[in-house]
Amino acid sequence: TIDWSNVRDELTREYGAKRLVSAAGGGQIIEPTGMNYIGTGPSWSRSVVENLLPKIFAGTKKIAFIEWHTGLGDYGELSHIPMMEPGSEGYERMFEWLGDDARSTWAKGMGDFDGVTPDYRGWFSAWLPSTAPQAEWTGMVIEAGTYGVVEVMDGIRIDRWLKFGKGRSYLSRDEMRV
């Protein structure tokens, strides 16, 4: 339960870093007790927002957004994660606004995986532009770092085991939370 580095390394070799990081950070729909389970359909709040936003944005020509997260990256450091397709106008516009220094922050925050970006299908901002396809979108997630990718993944994994795990561990639940 505590040291899964051999399993993590084997999964990375077998499936690649992108699939591992996507399963850990991008959301998955296969295992309800697993890390970052996003469910099999929209939540109630998503359904309400999905109904309202197209009406609110109906006449909108330009939309910019920031979705804030905490977790991945060096403590106190910001990672700018573009939610537009690389090379698109919205992607380039984001860096025009923020400056070129912002381009390197995501790769740095994902240092344990060489800047590999997950598939964000479970994130609000990955879905948001579909609410106003007529608009010019620019958007990002800003991740305020707390710990490195591996430490965050370990914390989420242990949290899931504490909630759903069976069996015994040589460590108490309180020791695992530290």
C-alpha positions in Angstrom: 0.0 0.0 0.0 2.7 2.5 0.9 5.5 1.8 -1.6 4.2 1.2 -5.1 7.2 2.5 -7.0 7.9 -0.8 -8.7 4.3 -1.1 -9.8 4.2 2.5 -11.0 7.5 2.1 -12.9 6.2 -1.2 -14.5 2.9 0.5 -15.5 4.9 3.4 -17.0 7.1 1.0 -19.0 4.1 -1.1 -20.2 1.6 1.7 -21.0 3.6 4.9 -21.1 3.7 7.9 -18.9 0.8 9.6 -20.6 -1.6 6.8 -19.8 -0.4 6.6 -16.2 -0.7 10.3 -15.6 -4.1 10.4 -17.4 -5.4 7.6 -15.1 -4.0 9.4 -12.0 -4.9 13.0 -12.9 -7.2 13.2 -15.9 -10.0 11.1 -14.6 -11.1 7.6 -15.3 -14.5 5.8 -15.7 -13.6 2.2 -15.1 -13.0 1.7 -11.3 -15.4 3.6 -8.9 -13.0 3.0 -6.0 -10.0 4.0 -8.0 -8.1 7.3 -8.3 -9.9 10.2 -9.8 -13.1 8.3 -10.7 -15.3 10.7 -12.7 -18.4 8.6 -12.9 -20.4 7.3 -15.8 -22.4 10.4 -16.5 -22.7 14.0 -15.7 -23.3 15.1 -12.1 -26.4 17.0 -11.1 -24.5 20.3 -11.0 -22.8 19.6 -14.3 -26.3 19.0 -15.8 -27.6 22.3 -14.5 -24.5 24.2 -15.8 -24.7 22.4 -19.1 -28.3 23.6 -19.5 -27.6 27.2 -18.4 -24.2 28.2 -19.9 -25.3 27.9 -23.6 -28.1 30.4 -22.8 -25.8 32.7 -20.9 -23.1 32.6 -23.6 -25.4 32.6 -26.6 -24.3 36.0 -27.9 -20.8 35.9 -26.6 -17.9 36.3 -29.1 -14.9 36.0 -26.8 -14.5 34.0 -23.6 -11.5 33.6 -21.3 -11.4 31.4 -18.2 -9.1 30.2 -15.5 -9.8 27.0 -13.5 -7.8 26.9 -10.3 -6.4 23.7 -8.8 -4.0 22.9 -6.0 -1.7 19.9 -5.9 0.8 19.1 -8.5 4.1 20.9 -8.7 6.7 22.4 -6.4 5.4 24.0 -3.2 4.0 27.5 -3.9 4.9 27.4 -7.6 2.3 28.0 -10.3 1.9 25.7 -13.3 0.0 27.1 -16.3 -1.9 24.3 -18.1 -3.3 25.3 -21.4 -6.7 23.8 -22.1 -6.7 24.7 -25.8 -5.1 22.5 -28.4 -1.4 23.1 -28.8 -0.7 25.5 -31.6 -4.3 26.8 -31.7 -5.1 30.5 -31.6 -6.4 30.2 -28.0 -3.3 28.3 -26.9 -1.0 30.9 -28.4 -3.1 33.8 -27.1 -2.8 32.4 -23.5 1.0 32.7 -23.7 0.8 36.1 -25.4 -1.1 37.3 -22.3 1.1 35.5 -19.7 4.5 35.8 -21.4 6.9 33.1 -22.5 8.0 32.2 -19.0 4.6 30.6 -18.4 5.3 28.1 -21.2 7.8 26.2 -19.1 5.8 26.0 -15.9 3.7 23.0 -16.8 6.6 20.9 -17.9 8.5 21.9 -14.7 5.5 21.0 -12.6 5.2 17.6 -14.2 9.0 17.0 -13.9 8.6 13.4 -12.7 7.0 12.6 -16.0 9.0 14.9 -18.3 6.1 17.3 -18.8 3.6 14.7 -20.1 0.1 16.2 -20.1 -2.8 13.9 -19.1 -6.0 13.5 -21.1 -8.3 15.9 -19.2 -11.6 14.5 -20.1 -12.9 14.7 -16.5 -11.9 18.4 -16.0 -14.6 21.1 -16.2 -12.4 23.3 -18.4 -11.9 20.5 -21.0 -15.7 20.5 -21.5 -16.4 24.2 -21.0 -15.7 25.5 -24.6 -18.4 23.2 -26.0 -21.0 25.4 -24.3 -20.4 28.2 -26.8 -18.9 26.8 -30.0 -19.3 30.2 -31.7 -17.0 32.0 -29.3 -13.3 32.5 -29.4 -12.0 30.7 -26.3 -8.8 31.1 -24.3 -8.4 29.2 -21.1 -6.2 27.4 -18.7 -5.9 25.6 -15.5 -3.5 27.2 -13.0 -2.1 24.6 -10.6 -0.7 25.9 -7.3 1.9 23.4 -6.3 1.9 21.6 -3.1 4.0 18.5 -3.8 5.5 16.7 -6.8 3.4 14.5 -9.1 4.5 11.2 -7.4 3.7 12.5 -3.9 0.3 13.8 -4.9 -0.5 10.4 -6.7 0.7 8.6 -3.5 -1.6 10.7 -1.4 -4.6 10.1 -3.6 -3.8 6.4 -3.8 -3.5 6.1 0.0 -6.7 8.1 0.5 -8.6 5.7 -1.8 -7.2 2.7 0.1 -8.3 4.3 3.4 -11.8 4.7 2.1 -12.3 1.5 0.1 -9.4 -0.8 1.0 -9.8 -4.1 2.7 -7.3 -6.1 4.7 -4.6 -5.0 7.1 -1.6 -2.8 6.9 1.4 -2.7 9.1 0.8 1.1 9.4 -2.2 2.6 11.2 -4.6 4.7 9.2 -3.3 7.8 11.1 0.3 7.0 10.1 -0.7 6.7 6.4 -2.3 10.1 6.4 1.0 11.8 7.5 
